[in-house]
Amino acid sequence: MNKKDIADIKKQFKVNNDLLKINDIFNVYIMKESSDIYHYESTPFEMLEQEQQDLFMANFKKVLTGQLDQKLFELKFKREVENSSQLILHQGILANDTKEWMSQMLQLVEKMLADKQYENDIVVTFIRGEYLKPTIRSNEESEESSRDKVYSHSFILCSINKTQDPKKELLFDYVEKEFKYHFVVDPVINLKAPVGGFLFPCFTDHAADVNRVLYSAGKAYELDYHFIENVLNAEEAMTAEDDKIIFEEIVKDVAGDQINTSTLANVYDEIQRVIEENEEPETPKIDYRDVANVLTSSGIQDIDKEKVESAFDKIIDDKSYEMKATSIVPKYSSKSIKIKTKVADIAVSPQELRYVRQVHIDGKLCLIIELEENTMIEGFEMLPEALFQKAEKDSE
């Protein structure tokens, strides 16, 4: 799934939307002390009160919110796995009987509880529904409605939420004119910040892919690997940060630890060109051959495909591994390039890197930044050093 696919289904999660039908909602309460199922219940979603539906819809949107390869991950199911979650989920979608669907979802919950101790009581919520996508765009001039022909996609969405203790409060009773201690024993389910979840199957354009699942982490880069491997039975996820680190280590291995800023800027420019020239809907990926071409085009000497292939084997133990180009370029990974010194840390964009130089001046190692205009610090305009020295002499 790409950003557009996720956005398309995410925006459907609103009450009274004829393009989204949620059949059942199934809630399972898990106790932290024993990691046992304390209670579960299934309800037709339309039977919930309006306020409850609004709360859950907002919660489901949270599951589908975040950047790909940072918080959201399209994962491929492992093959030949005993008690496969892919099969359980697929059977769950096809189930005609609610009790049968509940039984299959409870199998997933049991897998969650195996060898896992939670810090809080948690509530696991499953919904199964149907997402309708018009085959044509709305056109006011056309007599045919965009709703006349639709693609129908069945899905299961899971949201995992932790509970928190209710607040102890002091209230004032206007009638009795006295202060009262107020304490509610019922735990509060925090639907505003799900700690995990998933959507099955994945959707690309108009097609469902039952071989993949969209996993949602609680926070960016904080993945629950137990859930990914043992519950979903999916292949290991690589984050955007992982790809960036792998790329940096491979470049160090084939080109050395030292590299000038203009060459490094060229490297990022070459990867940026790969991204911009990509005409496919999927994010462009680069393998060892692409990395060799990028480094050679950037001006780094003595680079060949065999050398880069060997670096892939050494760093990640997979010669055929492909990195997402958007994870490598700081602009697309939502991060600037960090220049670290003992005096100060500086962050610049890849485009600005070519204006940075490390030089020796009067026996001192200095960082020089080429500027197009005067620098402002806290509202003050910095004086050029030579002008500053002249101003001091004039005042004497």
C-alpha positions in Angstrom: 0.0 0.0 0.0 1.2 3.5 -0.7 0.2 6.8 0.9 -2.8 7.2 -1.4 -4.2 3.7 -0.8 -4.0 4.2 3.0 -5.5 7.7 2.8 -8.4 6.4 0.6 -9.5 3.8 3.2 -8.7 5.9 6.2 -11.0 8.8 5.2 -13.9 6.3 5.0 -13.9 5.8 8.7 -16.7 8.1 9.6 -20.2 7.5 10.9 -23.1 7.2 8.4 -20.8 6.7 5.4 -22.4 4.6 2.7 -19.0 3.6 1.3 -18.0 1.8 4.6 -20.1 -0.9 6.3 -18.8 -2.3 9.6 -20.6 -5.5 10.4 -19.4 -6.5 13.8 -17.1 -5.1 16.5 -15.4 -7.6 18.8 -13.8 -6.4 22.1 -11.5 -8.6 24.2 -10.3 -7.5 27.7 -6.9 -8.9 28.8 -5.6 -8.8 32.4 -2.0 -7.7 32.9 -1.4 -9.8 36.0 -2.3 -13.2 34.5 -2.3 -12.4 30.7 -5.6 -14.1 30.6 -8.8 -13.1 28.7 -11.1 -11.6 31.3 -14.0 -10.8 29.1 -15.1 -10.6 25.5 -18.2 -9.5 23.6 -19.3 -9.0 20.0 -21.9 -6.4 18.9 -23.3 -5.3 15.6 -21.5 -2.0 15.0 -24.7 -0.3 14.1 -26.2 -1.2 17.5 -23.7 1.0 19.3 -24.7 4.5 20.4 -23.6 7.4 18.1 -21.1 8.6 20.7 -19.5 5.1 20.9 -19.3 4.8 17.1 -17.6 8.2 16.9 -15.0 7.1 19.5 -14.2 3.9 17.7 -14.1 5.6 14.3 -11.5 8.1 15.6 -9.6 5.2 17.1 -9.5 3.2 13.8 -8.2 6.3 12.0 -5.4 6.5 14.5 -4.4 2.9 13.6 -4.0 4.0 10.0 -2.2 7.2 10.8 1.6 7.7 10.3 4.4 7.6 7.8 5.1 4.4 5.9 8.2 2.6 7.2 8.2 4.7 10.3 4.9 3.9 11.9 3.0 1.9 9.2 4.6 -1.1 7.6 3.3 -3.3 4.8 4.5 -6.8 5.8 4.6 -10.0 3.9 3.3 -13.2 5.6 5.8 -16.0 6.1 5.0 -19.2 4.3 4.6 -22.7 5.7 3.9 -21.5 9.2 2.0 -23.7 11.6 -1.3 -22.1 12.7 -0.8 -19.4 10.2 -2.4 -16.0 11.0 -2.8 -15.3 7.3 -5.1 -18.4 7.1 -6.9 -17.4 10.3 -7.6 -13.9 9.0 -8.6 -15.1 5.5 -11.1 -17.5 7.1 -12.3 -14.7 9.3 -13.2 -12.5 6.3 -15.0 -15.4 4.6 -16.9 -16.5 7.8 -20.6 -16.1 7.5 -21.3 -16.9 11.2 -20.4 -14.3 13.9 -19.4 -17.0 16.4 -17.1 -18.6 13.8 -15.5 -15.2 13.2 -15.1 -14.6 17.0 -13.5 -18.0 17.4 -10.9 -17.1 14.8 -10.1 -13.7 16.3 -9.7 -15.4 19.7 -7.0 -17.6 18.1 -5.1 -14.4 17.3 -5.5 -13.1 20.9 -4.2 -16.4 22.2 -1.1 -16.0 20.1 -0.7 -12.5 21.5 -0.7 -13.9 25.0 1.8 -16.6 24.4 5.1 -15.7 26.1 4.0 -12.1 26.5 3.4 -10.1 29.7 1.7 -6.7 29.3 2.4 -3.7 31.6 -1.3 -2.7 31.6 -4.7 -4.2 31.1 -5.3 -4.0 27.3 -8.4 -4.2 25.1 -8.1 -5.7 21.7 -10.7 -4.6 19.2 -11.5 -6.3 16.0 -13.9 -5.1 13.3 -14.8 -6.7 10.0 -16.4 -4.8 7.3 -16.7 -3.8 3.7 -15.0 -0.9 2.0 -16.6 0.3 -1.3 -14.6 2.3 -3.8 -16.3 3.9 -6.8 -14.9 2.8 -10.2 -15.4 6.3 -11.6 -14.9 9.8 -10.2 -17.8 12.1 -9.5 -18.9 14.1 -12.4 -21.8 16.6 -12.1 -22.4 16.6 -15.9 -22.8 12.8 -16.1 -26.1 11.1 -15.5 -24.3 8.1 -14.0 -23.5 8.3 -10.3 -20.1 7.5 -9.1 -21.8 5.2 -6.6 -23.5 3.1 -9.3 -20.4 1.0 -9.9 -18.0 0.3 -7.0 -15.1 -2.0 -6.1 -16.0 -4.0 -3.0 -13.2 -4.9 -0.5 -13.8 -6.9 2.7 -11.3 -6.3 5.5 -10.5 -6.9 9.1 -9.0 -4.2 11.3 -7.5 -4.7 14.7 -6.8 -2.0 17.3 -4.9 -2.6 20.5 -5.4 -0.1 23.3 -4.2 0.0 26.9 -6.2 1.0 29.9 -5.4 3.6 32.6 -6.6 4.1 36.1 -9.5 6.5 36.6 -8.7 9.9 38.1 -9.3 10.5 41.8 -11.2 13.8 42.2 -12.5 16.1 44.8 -16.0 17.4 43.9 -18.2 20.0 45.5 -21.9 19.2 46.0 -24.0 22.3 45.4 -27.1 20.8 47.0 -25.5 19.4 50.2 -22.9 22.2 50.2 -20.0 19.9 51.0 -16.8 18.6 49.4 -16.9 15.0 48.4 -14.2 12.5 47.4 -15.1 11.0 44.0 -13.5 7.8 42.8 -14.5 5.5 39.9 -13.2 2.0 40.0 -13.8 1.2 36.3 -10.6 1.5 34.2 -10.5 3.9 31.3 -9.8 2.5 27.9 -7.5 4.9 26.1 -8.8 5.0 22.5 -6.9 8.1 21.6 -3.5 6.4 21.4 -3.6 2.8 20.2 -0.4 0.9 21.1 -0.7 -1.3 17.9 -2.9 -2.8 15.3 -3.2 -4.0 11.7 -5.3 -4.0 8.6 -5.9 -7.1 6.6 -5.6 -7.5 3.7 -3.5 -4.8 2.0 -5.1 -2.8 -0.8 -3.2 -1.5 -3.8 -5.3 0.6 -6.2 -8.3 -1.6 -6.7 -6.8 -5.0 -5.7 -6.7 -6.8 -2.4 -3.4 -8.6 -1.5 -4.1 -11.3 1.0 -0.3 -12.1 1.1 0.4 -8.9 3.0 -0.8 -7.1 6.1 -0.5 -3.4 7.1 1.0 -3.3 10.6 0.7 -0.2 12.8 3.2 0.5 15.6 2.2 2.5 18.6 4.9 5.1 18.0 7.3 5.7 15.1 10.2 3.3 15.0 9.0 1.5 18.1 7.9 -1.9 16.6 6.5 -4.8 18.6 8.6 -7.6 17.0 6.9 -10.3 19.1 3.6 -9.2 17.6 5.0 -9.1 14.0 6.8 -12.4 14.1 4.7 -14.5 16.5 1.2 -13.1 16.2 1.0 -12.0 12.6 3.6 -14.5 11.4 5.0 -11.8 9.1 8.5 -11.2 7.8 10.8 -8.8 9.8 10.1 -5.2 9.1 12.8 -2.7 8.2 12.2 0.9 9.1 13.2 4.0 7.1 15.9 4.6 9.8 17.2 1.0 9.3 17.5 1.6 5.6 19.3 4.9 6.1 21.8 3.3 8.5 22.4 0.3 6.2 23.1 2.7 3.3 25.6 4.7 5.3 27.4 1.6 6.5 27.6 0.3 2.9 29.0 3.6 1.6 31.6 3.6 4.4 32.6 0.0 3.6 33.2 0.7 -0.1 34.3 4.4 -0.1 35.9 4.8 3.4 34.9 6.8 6.4 36.1 10.1 5.0 34.2 11.9 2.3 34.0 15.6 1.3 30.7 17.5 1.5 30.3 18.1 -2.3 30.7 14.4 -3.1 28.2 13.5 -0.4 25.8 16.1 -1.7 26.2 14.5 -5.2 25.2 11.1 -3.7 22.0 12.5 -2.3 21.3 14.3 -5.6 21.7 11.1 -7.5 19.2 9.3 -5.2 16.9 12.2 -5.5 17.0 11.9 -9.3 16.1 8.2 -9.0 13.0 9.2 -6.9 11.9 11.9 -9.2 12.3 9.8 -12.4 10.3 6.9 -10.9 7.0 6.6 -12.8 5.6 3.6 -10.9 3.1 4.1 -8.0 5.3 2.0 -5.7 8.3 3.7 -3.9 11.5 3.1 -5.9 14.0 0.7 -4.4 17.7 0.4 -5.0 19.9 -2.7 -4.8 23.6 -3.2 -4.9 23.8 -2.4 -8.6 21.9 0.9 -8.1 24.2 1.8 -5.2 27.3 1.2 -7.3 25.9 3.4 -10.1 24.9 6.2 -7.6 28.4 6.2 -6.1 30.2 6.2 -9.4 28.0 9.0 -10.8 28.7 11.0 -7.6 32.4 11.0 -8.4 33.7 8.4 -6.0 36.5 6.4 -7.5 37.2 2.7 -7.8 33.6 1.6 -7.3 32.4 -1.6 -9.0 29.3 -3.8 -8.5 31.2 -6.7 -7.1 32.6 -4.5 -4.3 29.2 -3.1 -3.4 27.6 -6.6 -3.6 30.2 -7.8 -1.1 29.4 -4.9 1.2 25.7 -5.8 1.1 26.6 -9.3 2.1 28.8 -8.1 4.9 26.5 -5.4 6.3 23.1 -7.0 6.0 23.9 -10.6 5.0 21.7 -10.3 2.0 23.1 -9.5 -1.5 19.6 -9.1 -3.0 18.3 -6.7 -0.3 16.6 -3.5 -1.7 16.4 -0.2 0.2 13.7 2.3 -0.3 15.2 5.4 -1.9 12.9 7.7 0.0 14.3 6.3 3.3 17.9 7.3 2.4 17.5 10.9 1.3 17.0 13.0 4.5 14.4 15.2 2.8 12.1 12.3 2.4 12.9 10.6 5.7 11.8 13.8 7.5 15.3 14.3 8.8 18.1 16.8 8.0 21.8 15.9 7.7 23.3 16.3 11.1 26.8 17.7 11.4 28.2 16.9 14.8 31.1 18.8 16.4 32.3 19.2 20.0 31.4 22.9 19.9 27.9 22.7 18.3 25.6 20.4 16.3 24.3 21.8 13.0 21.5 20.4 10.8 21.4 21.1 7.1 19.3 19.8 4.2 21.0 17.7 1.5 20.8 20.6 -0.9 22.7 22.9 1.5 25.5 20.3 2.2 27.5 21.5 -0.8 27.9 24.9 0.9 29.7 23.4 4.0 33.4 23.0 4.1 35.9 21.8 6.7 39.2 23.7 6.4 42.3 24.7 8.4 42.7 28.4 9.3 45.7 29.6 11.2 46.4 26.0 12.4 42.8 25.6 13.6 40.2 23.2 12.2 37.2 25.2 11.2 33.7 24.6 9.7 33.0 27.1 6.9 29.4 27.6 5.6 29.1 29.6 2.4 26.2 32.1 2.7 24.1 34.1 0.3 23.1 36.7 2.9 24.0 38.0 6.3 23.3 35.7 9.2 20.7 36.6 11.9 21.1 35.4 15.5 18.3 36.2 18.0 17.3 39.2 15.9 20.9 40.5 15.6 22.7 40.7 12.3 26.2 39.1 12.5 29.1 41.3 11.3 31.6 39.7 9.0 34.8 38.9 11.0 37.0 41.3 9.0 34.5 44.1 9.4 34.2 43.4 13.1 38.0 43.6 13.6 38.0 47.0 11.7 35.2 48.3 13.8 37.2 47.5 17.0 40.3 49.4 15.6 38.2 52.4 14.7 36.8 52.6 18.2 40.3 52.7 19.8 
